[in-house]
Each structure stands twice: as C-alpha cells, then as structure tokens.
Amino acid sequence: MDNGEQAVRAEAQELLEQRKYRDALDLLKNRLPQETDGEGHALLGLAHYHLEEYASAVEQYAVALQLDAGNQEWQEMLDAARANTVAEIQVPVPDVYFFDRDKLLAEPIVPDGALPPRPLIVRGPGPLKRLKVILETLIGAILGFITDVLIQLAGKVIGYRGKVWTDWYNRWYLIGTFTLAYLRVVLTKNNLKDTYPKGTLIGFQTPGQSPPEGVTHFRTADGSWNNLADPKEGAAGTRFTRNVENDAIHPETGNILMSPNPREVSLQFLTRQGEMKTIPFLNLWAAAWINFQNHDWIDHGQTLTDEYHEIPLPADDPARERFRQTKMLLPKSQPDPTRRPGQEETPISFINEVTHWWDASQIYGSDQETVDRLRSHDDGKLRINADGSLPVGQNGVEETGFTRNWWIGLTLLHTLFAREHNAICDKLKQTHPD
C-alpha cells in the first residue's frame, strides 16, 4: 500500500468520524484501487453500514474476510449487517409520522358506526332474577364502601411505620392485602401529577362537550370519553402524567445528561465478565412481558430524525475502533407541539401516542382505523391465519395494535392474546347464541 492509498484511507476515516458517510463512500470508491486489501473492503463495508445499506456492507465484509479470515471484528460486523439485511431494520415501522398540533387539540371524534348506540337488548331475566341482580348490586356497593373504609383505616394503623412498604407480602395475609391496597390509594393520590396547566382539561379541551352516541356504554378506540366530564383523559395523543413534583423535573440543559457519561455507566454495569450468570427464578419471558405491557401504556412516538443526544465515547471504548466514531448518537423524543410557552407549570411534557388505559391497546390499536383493520368483522374476532399465526403486513411485520419494535417475545405474546380473544368470542357465541 503506497502513501497515496494510506492518505485516502486516513481521509475516509476522518469523514466517517465526521458522519459524512456518503462522502467517505464516494472517496473510497473513486480513489481506492479495485484490488485493495481486507482493510480497504472493511472501510467500504463500514461506510455502507452507516448509510444503512446493509446488503452492500455484507458484500464488502465478506470480501474483507476472504482476504483476512481471522479478523473477529469484521466477522461480527458481517453478522450484524446480515441480521439487519434480513430484518430490513432500515425500514421504519410504522411509517414516519410526527404529531400534528391541530389534530392533538381537536375534539375527540367517534366515527359513525364505530360504537353501537346502546347496549344490545336481549331477552331480560324474570322478576326473581332481576331482584337477585338488584340485591347483588346493592350488596356489592355496601361491601365496596366497607372495604374502602377498612383499607384507609388499616393503612393508617398498620401501614408505613419505618418499614419498606414493598414487603407487604411478608406480612400476615390479610394485613398484607390491606397494606398493598392502601399503598395503591396513596400512590394514586400523591404520585399522579397532571401535566396540563391547572384549570384546563386534558388536551386543552373545551368544557361541556356533549358525549357522542355510544360512549356511555362502550369504550372508544383512542381511549377518549372514559371520563364524560374530561373527554380526553387517558386518550391517545395526550400528555402522560408525571409521578414526581414539578421541582424534581430537570429538563435537559447543556450536558446534564452526560454527567456521568451514560456510555461509561453502561460499560461498567452491563459488560459481561466471563460466563453469563443465570437467575434461577427469572427468564426471558419477564422481558417480553414488560415490553408487551409498556406498549399498552406509553410511547412517545417517532423519534426525531435530525436532532440527537451526542454521547462521547471514552478513549478506550471498543466502539471507537469498530465504527470509527467518537460519539454515540441517540435520537431525541419529539417535543410536545401543544405546549404553551410561559403558561405551563410543568417544565417539560411529551405526548403519548397510545391510550394510557390498561385496555390492551397493544393488541387492538389506539385509533379506529387500526381497530377496523385488525378485526375480521365476523363474530367479534381478530384476523388470524389458518395456522393460528398473526397476519403479516406489507412491511413484513405481524399485524397488531403496536409495532414500533418487534422481536420473537412480542410475537409469542401478541399471538397468544389474539388467539385467546378469539377463543372467548367462540365461547360467548356458544353460550349466548342469541
């Protein structure tokens, strides 16, 4: 390799560090000899990799390894490029979409025909059965009131007294149950902080809206109208509540997020030393379940495509050499377009694109269009293939209510719950054919 070729590679590496990936690729293609060595092909592969041209990266790393079969780093990059090629990781799922202020502030709309106008009327029970239902309802209300009183009393008497609340399961069964119930009451009262200005409804809605037909008895797709007096409470497209006081919220200013350096913290705590340590009582289902449940509650939508948190890579970080980078880039969350500068108590807020309720929106969707697309419109069922698997959309991802990220654990849980939904439909039809 002559001095000219060395200069080209040095310049290409500098362009890679500056994130000018296309310039680096053009330089290498135009000025590097065709019959270059493994390192030259690896540089070409890296430029393609950064540009998310993974199939081309595979070709270049494969040639590099033919010339130098023992390079472990190139082999790992080849494996990563192959995996990304198969997964088509560069294709956004769902399509790139940014929140629209006017849509977020609009009144909630229930499309015509989306909900039945009133509960289905079937042949009612006889007088004795009606009396039984009335008595059961009355007894239930009385027992509910008594239980609430006992929870409050038990919490104040046997609740937090210098002990850790989360040890409720170590207490006597009844006391532990009341302690847990009281903990929920206290957390709801003290740790759910509205992120909208005082005196305003959720989503800056106009007070006094008339509930549309059907919402008094049926849930909407976007989670609106659960509270008839505050129609967008918990709805998709509104701010998620906080669990700390405003003075504990510190929006990012300067380099506050970089001290300590998140990458150094990650390397310190997550770098595996030796063999993987197993946890006898925990397996990968726990990660799948947490992932699955989070998708039902909160997601801030598409990250920004042109604004990043720049995390410096330590001098000895292996990523520096592998990716020819000095910083790690993490896309920032979308800003809240409904914020009113100078009129807000909460220092910072973000929009939640899914319903806040525990309503299985990750299975059914958080908008009417998705709900309609996922339904078979036959006996209330969801669309499922003949072999029991979920249908696959045009983007190559299984069709369900939430698809911003995906892996085999989510495939299993989404399939399980969709099939359980359909099994319940079959049971209801069998039990109540009318």
C-alpha positions in Angstrom: 0.0 0.0 0.0 1.6 3.3 -1.1 1.4 6.7 0.5 -1.5 7.8 -1.7 -3.6 4.9 -0.6 -2.8 5.5 3.0 -3.8 9.1 2.6 -7.2 8.1 1.1 -7.9 5.8 4.0 -6.9 8.4 6.5 -9.2 10.9 4.8 -12.1 8.4 4.6 -11.7 7.6 8.4 -11.9 11.3 9.2 -15.0 11.7 7.1 -16.6 8.7 8.9 -15.8 10.3 12.3 -17.5 13.5 11.0 -20.5 11.4 10.0 -20.1 12.3 6.3 -20.7 8.7 5.3 -21.7 9.3 1.7 -18.6 11.4 1.1 -16.4 8.7 2.7 -18.0 6.0 0.5 -17.5 8.1 -2.7 -13.9 8.8 -1.8 -13.1 5.1 -1.2 -14.9 4.0 -4.4 -13.3 6.6 -6.6 -9.7 6.7 -5.3 -9.1 3.3 -3.7 -7.6 0.6 -6.0 -10.2 -2.0 -7.0 -7.9 -4.8 -5.8 -7.5 -3.4 -2.3 -6.7 -5.4 0.8 -9.1 -6.6 3.5 -8.9 -3.3 5.4 -9.9 -1.3 2.3 -13.0 -3.5 1.8 -13.8 -3.3 5.6 -13.8 0.5 5.3 -16.2 0.3 2.4 -18.4 -2.1 4.3 -18.4 0.3 7.3 -19.4 3.3 5.1 -22.3 1.2 3.7 -23.2 0.1 7.2 -23.5 3.7 8.5 -25.7 4.5 5.4 -27.9 1.6 6.3 -27.0 -0.1 3.0 -26.6 -3.4 4.8 -26.7 -5.8 1.7 -23.7 -3.8 0.3 -22.0 -3.9 3.7 -22.3 -7.7 3.7 -20.6 -7.9 0.3 -17.7 -5.8 1.4 -17.1 -7.5 4.7 -17.4 -10.9 3.1 -14.6 -10.0 0.6 -12.5 -8.5 3.5 -12.8 -11.8 5.4 -11.7 -13.8 2.3 -8.5 -11.7 2.4 -8.1 -11.9 6.2 -10.2 -14.7 7.6 -9.0 -14.2 11.2 -10.4 -10.7 11.8 -13.0 -11.2 14.6 -14.2 -7.6 14.4 -15.0 -7.8 10.7 -16.8 -11.1 11.3 -19.0 -9.5 13.9 -19.8 -6.6 11.6 -20.6 -9.1 8.8 -23.0 -10.9 11.2 -24.7 -7.7 12.2 -25.0 -6.5 8.6 -26.6 -9.8 7.6 -29.0 -9.7 10.5 -30.0 -6.1 9.6 -30.4 -7.1 6.0 -32.8 -9.9 6.9 -34.8 -7.7 9.4 -34.8 -4.7 7.0 -34.0 -2.7 10.0 -33.7 0.5 7.9 -37.4 0.4 7.0 -39.4 2.5 9.6 -42.3 0.6 11.2 -44.8 2.2 11.3 -44.3 4.9 8.7 -42.6 8.1 9.9 -45.2 10.3 11.5 -44.9 13.4 13.7 -47.6 14.8 15.9 -49.8 17.5 14.4 -50.8 20.2 16.9 -54.2 20.9 15.4 -55.1 17.2 15.5 -53.9 16.9 19.1 -56.1 19.8 20.2 -59.2 18.8 18.2 -62.2 17.4 19.9 -62.4 13.6 20.1 -64.4 12.1 17.2 -66.2 8.8 17.3 -66.7 7.7 13.6 -70.2 6.8 12.6 -70.9 3.1 13.2 -67.8 2.6 15.4 -69.9 2.0 18.5 -73.3 0.6 19.0 -75.8 3.3 20.0 -76.8 1.4 23.1 -76.2 -2.0 24.8 -77.6 -5.0 22.9 -81.1 -5.8 24.2 -81.7 -9.5 24.8 -84.5 -11.2 26.5 -84.4 -10.0 30.1 -84.4 -12.1 33.2 -87.6 -12.8 35.1 -88.8 -10.8 38.2 -86.9 -13.0 40.7 -83.7 -12.9 38.7 -84.0 -9.1 38.4 -84.5 -8.8 42.1 -81.4 -11.0 42.6 -79.3 -8.7 40.4 -80.5 -5.7 42.3 -79.7 -7.2 45.7 -76.3 -8.3 44.4 -75.5 -4.8 43.1 -76.7 -3.3 46.4 -74.6 -5.7 48.5 -71.6 -5.1 46.3 -71.9 -1.4 46.7 -72.1 -1.7 50.5 -69.2 -4.2 50.6 -67.2 -1.8 48.4 -67.8 1.1 50.8 -66.9 -1.0 53.8 -63.7 -2.3 52.1 -62.6 1.3 51.2 -63.1 2.3 54.9 -61.1 -0.7 56.1 -58.3 0.0 53.6 -58.0 3.6 54.8 -58.1 2.5 58.5 -55.7 -0.4 58.1 -53.3 1.7 56.1 -53.2 4.4 58.7 -52.9 2.0 61.6 -50.6 -0.7 60.2 -49.2 1.0 57.1 -45.9 2.6 56.7 -44.2 2.9 60.1 -40.5 2.9 59.2 -40.7 -0.3 57.2 -40.4 -0.8 53.5 -43.9 -0.8 52.0 -43.0 -3.3 49.3 -42.5 -6.0 52.0 -46.4 -6.4 52.2 -46.1 -10.0 51.0 -44.0 -10.9 54.1 -46.9 -9.8 56.4 -49.9 -11.8 57.6 -52.1 -12.4 54.5 -55.0 -10.1 55.4 -52.7 -7.3 56.7 -50.5 -7.6 53.7 -53.5 -7.4 51.4 -54.8 -4.2 53.1 -51.3 -2.7 53.1 -51.0 -3.3 49.4 -54.4 -1.8 48.7 -53.6 1.3 50.8 -50.3 1.7 49.0 -52.2 1.9 45.8 -54.5 4.5 47.2 -51.6 6.7 48.5 -49.7 6.3 45.2 -52.7 7.4 43.2 -53.3 10.4 45.4 -49.8 11.6 45.8 -47.9 10.4 42.7 -50.1 11.1 39.7 -49.3 14.7 38.7 -51.3 16.3 35.9 -49.0 17.7 33.2 -51.6 20.2 31.9 -52.0 23.7 33.4 -54.3 24.0 36.4 -57.9 24.8 35.4 -57.6 23.2 32.0 -59.0 19.9 30.8 -56.7 17.2 29.3 -55.7 18.1 25.8 -56.9 21.7 26.3 -60.4 20.5 25.5 -63.4 22.8 25.6 -65.6 22.1 28.7 -69.1 21.0 28.3 -68.8 18.8 25.2 -71.8 16.5 24.6 -70.9 12.8 24.6 -71.4 11.2 21.2 -73.8 8.3 20.9 -72.4 5.0 22.3 -69.7 6.3 24.6 -71.8 6.0 27.7 -71.7 2.2 27.4 -68.8 1.3 25.1 -65.1 2.1 25.0 -63.6 4.1 22.2 -60.6 3.1 20.1 -58.5 6.0 21.1 -59.3 5.9 24.9 -61.4 9.1 24.9 -64.7 9.6 26.7 -63.9 7.3 29.6 -64.5 10.4 31.7 -67.5 12.2 30.3 -66.5 15.5 32.0 -62.9 15.3 30.8 -63.3 13.6 27.4 -59.6 13.2 26.5 -58.4 11.9 29.9 -56.1 8.9 29.1 -56.7 9.2 25.4 -54.1 8.6 22.8 -52.4 11.9 21.7 -52.4 13.5 25.1 -49.6 14.0 27.7 -48.7 11.2 30.1 -49.0 12.1 33.8 -45.8 12.5 35.9 -45.1 10.8 39.3 -42.9 13.5 40.8 -43.4 17.1 41.7 -42.5 19.8 39.2 -39.4 21.0 41.1 -38.0 17.5 40.7 -38.2 17.6 36.9 -35.0 18.8 35.3 -35.2 19.3 31.5 -32.0 18.7 29.6 -29.8 21.8 29.6 -26.2 21.8 28.5 -24.6 18.5 29.3 -26.6 17.5 32.3 -27.5 14.1 30.8 -23.8 13.4 30.1 -22.7 13.5 33.7 -22.0 10.8 34.4 -21.4 9.6 30.8 -24.3 7.1 30.1 -21.9 5.1 27.9 -19.4 4.7 30.7 -22.2 3.7 33.1 -23.4 1.1 30.5 -19.9 -0.4 30.0 -19.4 -0.5 33.8 -22.6 -2.3 34.6 -23.5 -4.2 31.5 -20.2 -5.5 30.1 -20.3 -9.3 30.8 -17.3 -10.7 32.6 -16.8 -14.4 31.9 -19.7 -16.7 31.6 -23.3 -15.4 31.7 -24.7 -15.5 35.2 -28.2 -17.1 35.3 -31.1 -16.1 37.6 -32.9 -19.2 38.7 -36.3 -17.5 39.1 -36.3 -15.3 36.0 -36.2 -16.0 32.3 -36.7 -14.1 29.1 -40.5 -14.1 29.4 -40.1 -11.4 32.0 -38.5 -9.1 29.5 -41.1 -9.9 26.9 -44.0 -9.3 29.4 -42.6 -5.9 30.5 -42.1 -4.9 26.9 -45.6 -6.1 26.0 -47.3 -4.2 28.8 -45.3 -1.0 28.3 -46.7 -0.8 24.7 -50.2 -0.8 26.2 -49.5 2.3 28.3 -47.0 4.7 26.8 -44.9 5.5 23.8 -43.7 9.0 22.7 -43.9 8.1 19.0 -41.4 8.6 16.2 -38.1 10.0 17.4 -36.7 13.0 15.7 -34.7 12.3 12.6 -32.4 15.3 12.7 -31.8 16.0 16.4 -29.6 13.8 18.6 -28.2 13.4 22.1 -24.4 13.2 21.4 -22.8 10.8 23.9 -19.0 11.0 23.9 -17.3 7.6 23.6 -14.5 7.0 26.2 -11.0 6.8 24.7 -10.8 3.0 25.3 -14.3 2.3 24.1 -14.3 -0.6 21.6 -17.0 1.2 19.6 -14.5 3.9 18.6 -12.4 1.5 16.6 -15.2 -0.6 15.3 -17.4 2.2 14.0 -14.8 4.9 13.5 -16.9 7.2 15.7 -16.1 9.5 18.7 -19.7 9.9 19.8 -22.8 7.8 20.1 -26.0 9.4 18.7 -29.4 8.8 20.2 -32.4 10.4 18.5 -34.3 12.9 20.7 -38.0 12.4 21.6 -40.5 14.6 19.7 -41.3 17.9 21.5 -44.9 18.4 22.6 -46.4 20.7 20.0 -49.3 21.7 22.3 -47.1 23.4 24.9 -48.0 27.0 25.8 -44.7 28.8 26.5 -44.8 30.9 29.6 -48.2 29.4 30.7 -47.2 26.0 32.0 -46.2 24.8 35.5 -44.7 21.5 34.3 -41.2 22.2 33.0 -41.4 19.8 30.1 -44.0 17.5 28.6 -44.3 14.8 26.0 -47.2 13.3 24.0 -48.3 9.7 24.4 -49.3 8.1 21.1 -51.1 5.2 22.7 -54.0 5.1 25.1 -53.0 5.4 28.7 -55.5 2.9 30.0 -54.9 -0.8 30.7 -57.1 -1.6 27.7 -54.9 -4.0 25.7 -54.3 -1.3 23.0 -51.1 -3.0 22.1 -53.4 -5.8 20.7 -56.3 -3.8 19.4 -54.8 -0.5 18.5 -55.2 3.1 19.7 -57.2 4.5 16.8 -60.3 3.4 14.9 -58.5 2.7 11.6 -56.2 0.2 13.3 -59.1 -1.4 15.2 -61.1 -1.9 12.0 -58.1 -3.3 10.1 -57.3 -5.9 12.7 -60.9 -7.1 13.1 -62.3 -10.0 10.9 -65.7 -8.4 11.3 -67.1 -11.9 12.0 -68.3 -12.8 15.5 -66.2 -10.1 17.0 -62.9 -11.8 16.2 -59.4 -10.6 15.3 -57.9 -11.6 12.0 -55.7 -14.7 12.4 -54.2 -17.0 9.8 -55.5 -20.6 9.4 -52.4 -21.9 11.2 -53.0 -19.7 14.2 -50.3 -17.1 13.4 -50.8 -13.4 13.1 -51.2 -11.9 9.6 -48.1 -10.2 8.2 -48.4 -6.8 6.7 -46.8 -5.3 3.6 -43.9 -4.1 5.8 -43.1 -7.7 6.8 -44.2 -7.2 10.4 -47.1 -9.1 12.0 -50.2 -7.0 12.2 -51.3 -6.0 15.7 -52.0 -2.9 17.7 -48.5 -1.8 18.3 -45.4 -2.5 16.1 -42.8 0.2 16.8 -40.4 -2.5 17.9 -40.6 -6.2 17.5 -39.0 -9.5 18.4 -39.9 -13.1 19.0 -41.0 -12.5 22.6 -43.6 -10.0 21.3 -44.7 -12.3 18.6 -45.4 -15.0 21.1 -47.4 -12.8 23.5 -49.4 -10.9 20.7 -50.3 -14.3 19.1 -51.3 -15.8 22.5 -53.6 -12.9 23.4 -55.1 -12.6 19.9 -56.0 -16.3 20.0 -57.3 -16.0 23.5 -59.6 -13.1 22.3 -61.0 -15.3 19.6 -61.4 -18.3 22.0 -63.5 -16.0 24.2 -65.6 -15.0 21.2 -66.3 -18.6 20.4 -67.3 -19.3 24.0 -69.6 -16.3 24.1 -71.3 -17.3 20.9 -71.7 -20.9 22.1 -73.1 -19.8 25.5 -75.2 -16.9 24.1 -76.2 -17.9 20.5 -78.9 -15.1 20.6 
